[in-house]
């Protein structure tokens, strides 16, 4: 809920996948559409959440998945 409550209403969650294999840690894949002029605000949002994250925008597998 912290993630959703802190998100700007201008950003659109376009992809969401949660995976948990019975451990106390879950993995989440989230695709978010952010207007180019709000990328600095998006980066600040990610940095203040305190969660580990990876930007997969340039990942070739990601590009194939979304084709």
C-alpha atoms as a printed R data frame, in Angstrom:
   type eleno elety resid chain resno      x       y       z
1  ATOM     1    CA   UNK     A     1  0.000   0.000   0.000
2  ATOM     2    CA   UNK     A     2  2.920   2.350   0.651
3  ATOM     3    CA   UNK     A     3  3.841   2.136  -3.031
4  ATOM     4    CA   UNK     A     4  0.302   2.853  -4.262
5  ATOM     5    CA   UNK     A     5 -0.430   5.616  -1.767
6  ATOM     6    CA   UNK     A     6  2.761   7.492  -2.664
7  ATOM     7    CA   UNK     A     7  2.317   7.202  -6.445
8  ATOM     8    CA   UNK     A     8  1.361  10.222  -8.499
9  ATOM     9    CA   UNK     A     9 -2.094   9.996 -10.106
10 ATOM    10    CA   UNK     A    10 -0.401  10.941 -13.417
11 ATOM    11    CA   UNK     A    11  1.409   7.586 -13.526
12 ATOM    12    CA   UNK     A    12 -0.268   4.510 -14.934
13 ATOM    13    CA   UNK     A    13  0.470   0.956 -13.755
14 ATOM    14    CA   UNK     A    14  0.397  -0.958 -17.034
15 ATOM    15    CA   UNK     A    15  1.898  -4.266 -15.843
16 ATOM    16    CA   UNK     A    16  1.837  -6.021 -12.477
17 ATOM    17    CA   UNK     A    17  3.063  -9.490 -11.521
18 ATOM    18    CA   UNK     A    18  3.660 -10.889  -8.019
19 ATOM    19    CA   UNK     A    19  5.604 -14.096  -7.362
20 ATOM    20    CA   UNK     A    20  6.183 -15.868  -4.060
21 ATOM    21    CA   UNK     A    21  7.483 -19.408  -3.591
22 ATOM    22    CA   UNK     A    22  6.537 -19.865   0.065
23 ATOM    23    CA   UNK     A    23  9.298 -17.695   1.467
24 ATOM    24    CA   UNK     A    24  8.997 -14.475   3.423
25 ATOM    25    CA   UNK     A    25 10.069 -12.482   0.352
26 ATOM    26    CA   UNK     A    26  7.932 -11.836  -2.706
27 ATOM    27    CA   UNK     A    27  9.096 -10.548  -6.050
28 ATOM    28    CA   UNK     A    28  7.064  -7.948  -7.886
29 ATOM    29    CA   UNK     A    29  7.304  -6.839 -11.498
30 ATOM    30    CA   UNK     A    30  5.637  -3.490 -12.109
31 ATOM    31    CA   UNK     A    31  5.420  -1.618 -15.384
32 ATOM    32    CA   UNK     A    32  4.620   2.069 -14.953
33 ATOM    33    CA   UNK     A    33  3.981   4.659 -17.636
34 ATOM    34    CA   UNK     A    34  5.505   7.972 -16.558
35 ATOM    35    CA   UNK     A    35  5.391  11.124 -18.696
36 ATOM    36    CA   UNK     A    36  8.939  12.058 -19.816
37 ATOM    37    CA   UNK     A    37  8.764  15.416 -18.031
38 ATOM    38    CA   UNK     A    38  8.080  13.608 -14.704
39 ATOM    39    CA   UNK     A    39 11.022  11.179 -14.799
40 ATOM    40    CA   UNK     A    40 12.960  13.132 -12.128
41 ATOM    41    CA   UNK     A    41  9.922  12.960  -9.830
42 ATOM    42    CA   UNK     A    42  9.612   9.211 -10.583
43 ATOM    43    CA   UNK     A    43 13.267   8.621  -9.680
44 ATOM    44    CA   UNK     A    44 12.834  10.524  -6.423
45 ATOM    45    CA   UNK     A    45  9.717   8.446  -5.669
46 ATOM    46    CA   UNK     A    46 11.682   5.212  -6.152
47 ATOM    47    CA   UNK     A    47 14.595   6.415  -4.031
48 ATOM    48    CA   UNK     A    48 12.372   7.409  -1.086
49 ATOM    49    CA   UNK     A    49 10.437   4.104  -0.981
50 ATOM    50    CA   UNK     A    50 13.369   2.177   0.402
51 ATOM    51    CA   UNK     A    51 12.757  -0.924  -1.743
52 ATOM    52    CA   UNK     A    52 15.399  -2.583  -3.890
53 ATOM    53    CA   UNK     A    53 14.587  -2.218  -7.570
54 ATOM    54    CA   UNK     A    54 16.047  -2.738 -11.031
55 ATOM    55    CA   UNK     A    55 15.251  -0.745 -14.143
56 ATOM    56    CA   UNK     A    56 14.565  -3.277 -16.886
57 ATOM    57    CA   UNK     A    57 13.745  -0.756 -19.615
58 ATOM    58    CA   UNK     A    58 16.772  -1.676 -21.735
59 ATOM    59    CA   UNK     A    59 16.615  -5.428 -21.008
60 ATOM    60    CA   UNK     A    60 16.297  -7.329 -24.346
61 ATOM    61    CA   UNK     A    61 14.012  -9.966 -22.783
62 ATOM    62    CA   UNK     A    62 11.709  -7.208 -21.534
63 ATOM    63    CA   UNK     A    63 11.557  -5.725 -25.017
64 ATOM    64    CA   UNK     A    64 10.638  -9.110 -26.527
65 ATOM    65    CA   UNK     A    65  7.979  -9.629 -23.852
66 ATOM    66    CA   UNK     A    66  6.258  -6.338 -24.659
67 ATOM    67    CA   UNK     A    67  6.423  -6.655 -28.430
